[in-house]
Amino acid sequence: SLDQDNNFPEGRKGLMLLIKPLSAAAYRNVIDALDEAMINEVKKYAIVEPSKEEIVFLEKEQLRK
């Protein structure tokens, strides 16, 4: 499928999943995320470091709970 500007001719197949575990993330949680990607036939994925801004955001959200 195409979007209105024809920017994504691959449609869902062009999806790129970014997994950004924090340093405190359990190894098992990362494996579970990879398993879900495979189950849902996500062909492109990467495990990357979260940005400083993302970490600050998550820390603020945690304080709200």
C-alpha positions in Angstrom: 0.0 0.0 0.0 1.0 3.6 -0.6 0.6 6.6 1.6 -0.8 9.8 0.0 2.6 11.0 -1.0 3.9 7.6 -2.1 6.6 7.8 0.6 6.2 4.3 1.9 5.7 1.9 -1.1 6.6 -1.1 1.2 3.7 -0.3 3.5 3.8 -2.5 6.7 6.6 -4.5 5.2 8.8 -1.3 5.4 8.3 -1.1 9.2 11.5 -0.7 11.2 11.1 -1.5 14.9 13.5 0.2 17.3 14.0 -1.6 20.6 15.5 0.8 23.2 16.1 -1.0 26.5 17.3 1.0 29.5 20.4 -0.1 31.3 18.2 -1.6 34.0 16.2 -3.7 31.5 16.2 -7.5 32.2 17.8 -9.6 29.4 14.6 -11.6 29.3 12.5 -8.5 28.5 14.7 -7.8 25.5 14.3 -11.4 24.3 10.6 -11.1 24.8 10.5 -8.0 22.6 12.5 -9.8 19.9 10.1 -12.8 20.1 7.1 -10.5 19.6 8.9 -9.0 16.6 9.3 -12.4 15.0 5.7 -13.5 15.8 4.5 -10.4 14.1 6.8 -10.9 11.1 8.7 -7.7 11.7 11.6 -8.1 9.3 13.6 -5.0 10.2 14.6 -4.2 13.7 17.4 -2.8 15.7 18.4 -2.6 19.4 19.7 0.9 20.1 20.5 3.1 23.1 17.7 5.4 24.2 18.4 9.1 23.8 19.1 11.2 26.9 15.7 13.0 26.3 13.9 9.6 26.2 15.5 8.6 29.5 14.6 11.9 31.2 11.0 11.5 29.9 10.8 7.9 31.2 12.2 9.0 34.6 9.6 11.7 34.9 6.8 9.3 34.0 8.0 6.9 36.6 7.8 9.6 39.3 4.2 10.3 38.4 3.2 6.7 39.3 
